[in-house]
Amino acid sequence: MSEGRTSQEVERLIAEDNARLAQMSDHDIDYSDIPPTADWTGAVRGKFYRPVKDQVTLRLDRDVLAWFRATEEKYQTAINAALREHMERNRRAS
């Protein structure tokens, strides 16, 4: 970690900074080093976010796996996207 700090120390420092920032009003924030952005039409949400991946063993029906492999060059990514869509749809329902 930076400057010989442990990950717990870094997490604590980040939490302290976030708590301090949460208490500030918009008026108190110094924007002098960045221009204000009024037009967000070209923005892409999550462009730099990459979730942590875990390697797992998963049993799939043969026909399901065959379909993904035949239709998607990156079939594992497509399976993950299908599972994520299912998760998000059911998360909203609960």
C-alpha positions as CSV (number, residue, x, y, z in Angstrom):
1,M,0.0,0.0,0.0
2,S,1.0,3.6,-0.3
3,E,3.6,4.9,2.2
4,G,3.8,1.6,4.0
5,R,0.2,1.6,5.1
6,T,-1.8,-1.5,5.5
7,S,-5.0,-2.0,3.6
8,Q,-7.0,-1.5,6.8
9,E,-5.3,1.9,7.4
10,V,-6.0,3.0,3.8
11,E,-9.7,1.9,4.1
12,R,-10.0,3.8,7.4
13,L,-8.5,6.9,5.8
14,I,-10.8,6.7,2.8
15,A,-13.8,6.3,5.2
16,E,-12.7,9.3,7.2
17,D,-12.3,11.4,4.0
18,N,-15.7,10.2,2.7
19,A,-17.4,11.1,6.0
20,R,-15.8,14.6,6.0
21,L,-16.8,15.2,2.4
22,A,-20.4,14.0,3.1
23,Q,-20.7,16.7,5.7
24,M,-19.6,19.5,3.3
25,S,-22.2,21.5,1.3
26,D,-21.8,21.9,-2.4
27,H,-20.9,25.5,-1.8
28,D,-17.9,24.5,0.3
29,I,-16.3,22.3,-2.3
30,D,-13.3,23.8,-4.2
31,Y,-13.8,23.2,-7.9
32,S,-11.1,25.7,-9.0
33,D,-8.9,22.9,-10.5
34,I,-11.7,21.3,-12.6
35,P,-14.1,23.0,-14.9
36,P,-17.8,22.5,-14.2
37,T,-19.6,19.9,-16.4
38,A,-23.1,20.7,-17.3
39,D,-23.5,18.4,-20.3
40,W,-23.3,14.7,-19.4
41,T,-24.9,13.4,-22.6
42,G,-21.7,11.6,-23.6
43,A,-21.0,10.1,-20.2
44,V,-20.8,6.3,-19.8
45,R,-21.8,4.9,-16.4
46,G,-19.3,2.4,-15.1
47,K,-16.8,2.8,-17.9
48,F,-13.8,2.2,-15.6
49,Y,-15.5,-0.1,-13.1
50,R,-14.3,-3.7,-13.3
51,P,-15.9,-6.1,-10.8
52,V,-13.7,-8.6,-9.1
53,K,-14.0,-12.0,-10.7
54,D,-13.9,-15.4,-9.0
55,Q,-13.1,-18.7,-10.8
56,V,-15.8,-21.3,-10.1
57,T,-16.9,-24.6,-11.3
58,L,-20.4,-24.5,-12.6
59,R,-22.6,-27.2,-14.1
60,L,-24.6,-26.1,-17.0
61,D,-27.0,-28.0,-19.3
62,R,-25.0,-29.1,-22.3
63,D,-27.4,-27.4,-24.8
64,V,-27.2,-24.1,-22.9
65,L,-23.4,-24.2,-22.9
66,A,-23.3,-25.3,-26.6
67,W,-25.6,-22.4,-27.5
68,F,-23.4,-19.8,-25.8
69,R,-20.3,-21.2,-27.3
70,A,-21.8,-21.2,-30.8
71,T,-23.3,-17.7,-30.6
72,E,-20.7,-15.8,-28.6
73,E,-17.0,-15.6,-29.1
74,K,-16.6,-14.6,-25.4
75,Y,-19.2,-17.0,-24.2
76,Q,-18.1,-16.9,-20.5
77,T,-18.6,-13.1,-20.6
78,A,-22.0,-13.6,-22.2
79,I,-23.0,-16.1,-19.5
80,N,-21.9,-13.7,-16.8
81,A,-23.9,-10.9,-18.5
82,A,-27.0,-13.2,-18.6
83,L,-26.6,-14.1,-14.9
84,R,-26.1,-10.4,-14.0
85,E,-29.2,-9.4,-15.8
86,H,-31.2,-12.1,-14.0
87,M,-29.7,-11.0,-10.6
88,E,-30.5,-7.3,-11.2
89,R,-34.0,-8.0,-12.4
90,N,-34.7,-10.1,-9.3
91,R,-33.0,-7.7,-7.0
92,R,-35.4,-5.0,-8.1
93,A,-38.4,-7.3,-7.6
94,S,-37.5,-8.0,-4.0
